Amino acid sequence: MSKKLPPEVEEGNIEYKRKLCGLTKYRNIQLQSQMKWRIQEGNGCAIYLIGVDDDGSIVKLNTKDRKESLRNIKKIAKNIDAFVENIEFKSNYYEITIKNNFKNIDFYEKRIVFLGESNVGKSTLISVMTKNISDDGNGSARLALFNHKHEMFTGVTSSISIQYFDYKDSSKVNTKEYKIVLIDLPGNKKYKKTKYFGLQGLDPELVVYVIDNNTPLNKIKECINLTKFLKLPLLIVLNKVDLYDTSSIKRKIQNCDFIETSCTQNFNITELQHKFIKDNINTSSNLDYEIDDSSSLLSQILLEDDIIFQIYEVYHLTDLGLIVSGIQLAGEIKDKMKVKLGPLYTKNGPKFVDVNVTSIHSYEIPCNILHTDHLGTMVIQFKDNEAQKEFTSKMPKSIYLCNYILPLYDHIKCQLTLTNHVTNLKVGQQIQIFTRNLIIECILIDIENGKIIKKNETNIVTLRLAKQCYLRTLDKFIFDDGIIKGWGVIYKLTINSASGTG
């Protein structure tokens, strides 16, 4: 009885093939898709056993079939930008290791966030632009973007969905590749934490506010004011224009840059994409609010050797380990690099632990380096098993990968403007602020000019943070307690170890 291997498993990175001979064009396409999937399952590596049936039976191939099979597997790998790393002859079959060509990805990344109330068509609009899916009028296109099961049932986006389309600018001497990244943020007020993180933590270059004839005027004004404070250009998209008369709402936004669209009619979809590409958004606004970010504010300078990756999503897969997604704030992270992860808050205070980066992906493409200001996903491994258990039990998100222990602060001095607060703000009050990937509970401990802050007033205040956090001067924050009640800019950071907590 001939030797037999365990049967092939549908999942994982190991594929059995009796032989790869006499391949048609259609069969080649099938095999390329299959190899891509096996490589993805193996986090960039697949193992092919040639001369083995699906049930594990070993089939002795003749010389002609062996040579043709090896030639074909190399061609298939090359066609998907992979390569055969190793061929080892076992007892009557070949074990072939195939790996992705890791790339040093170099492109310009333009991030655009989409805001809007629920059911105005943000997700549908993004799906039509990036997936080339026409909408049926019932929101079928948006299903391609939903991340969680409850979103499928409710039609309400609760997480951050990131999609993109590629663009090559051949008008210059050297063709420049762009990724136009469209970030769908939740419109429901229950998910405001996610919305604020997308606006501040992902460093967008443009805000697209999607509205329809049911969008309240106060919501439009709130978005205009918020983008003005964050110094982000704003484009208003008047969507679903095939369903109503637009004359009334256009009068309300006549001083803003806007475009009309319809996903069911495919109206102005290409024109909207061109606006994203051509950078022709009018950044002016008729608002009178100005933030003081002059040179008198102390800016924290990131050193040339600093490496900081800001994490916004953490999840665990049994086969791969811990996966983190985020944005490279400074420096470059390389494959196999040793870095620190933190801050992790323990009963003994915040700490940083050592981890290894075992793989990097940028827009589903494996790469060996992640450049500054690019989004990416990494697999990390802990050196300390206890630290890994502690981390996976809490799965914190307000954390970083870095090459040194980041400075943590528990007091901030800032310029705070009160907008919609119904009562005066006094010393001793507790407020919640949103900045980058952080949600921080604070207590107002000092007002520089006076004892209270009234609506529409700006003052210099000191806030004591409930826990030590990594912040930077000139970081902006939003003060929200049900509605946006104010915003501010940090210009001094201090630590009082007696009051700082983990």
Beta strands, then each sheet from edge to edge (+ up, - down):
strand 1: 14-17
strand 2: 45-50
strand 3: 82-89
strand 4: 94-100
strand 5: 108-115
strand 6: 161-169
strand 7: 176-184
strand 8: 206-211
strand 9: 234-238
strand 10: 258-260
strand 11: 308-317
strand 12: 321-330
strand 13: 333-334
strand 14: 338-346
strand 15: 349-362
strand 16: 365-367
strand 17: 369-370
strand 18: 375-382
strand 19: 400-402
strand 20: 409-418
strand 21: 425-426
strand 22: 430-435
strand 23: 438-447
strand 24: 452-453
strand 25: 458-469
strand 26: 476-480
strand 27: 484-494
sheet 1: 1+ 2+ 4- 3+
sheet 2: 6+ 7- 5- 8- 9- 10-
sheet 3: 16+ 15- 14+ 19- 11+ 12- 18+
sheet 4: 13+ 17-
sheet 5: 20+ 25- 23+ 22- 26+ 27- 20+
sheet 6: 21+ 24-
end
